[in-house]
Amino acid sequence: EKSRKLIIGTSRDDLRVAEVSLWMDTLDRLREQSDTLETDCAAAKDAVAAAKREIEALYGRSESLSERMRAQDLEAEAGRKRLSEAEAELSRLEDKLGHRFRDRALLETALTHMSADPRRLASYQRLEFLGDRVLGLSVADMLFTTYPQAEEGDMSRRLADLVRKETCAEVATAWELGPNLRLGEGEILAGARKNKAILA
């Protein structure tokens, strides 16, 4: 009511001034809102750009991770293939020996040269010590049984011939033991797979 009385008692020029002033205030508010919107838009653009960079970085890390996982999968597959081939080789060796090992680890140790493993006890050295004695006793028993009339000197000569390095190396070659030996890189390059001392 007061506003209506105020408007009624106001001249046309005053109304125009008031209207212009109102429009000016409205324009000022719109400008302020526009400035705020521009600031908000700029902030939103920055946020979008930052998010895009982060997504690209994540994508790059994801690609890198995927590549690493693919490489690990290929390496694991190659490892499984090598293991399978090694198992097949050991099975073929067992066929040639005419014996199946209950403990495959024992066979693997018997084939491991000290150059393949820095831990000396992981190589065949201890088994070699035992094997030399078992071989000597087994051959001595065979000679004793096979030649009941032979004298000690004759049996000793026969024993020495049968257990000497060259004879053992010939047997190992016949069994194709060389390819199954686990050797260090240096020994492989030096041709140790055919080395009579190692084969024996």
Disulfide bonds with the S-S distance in Angstrom:
none
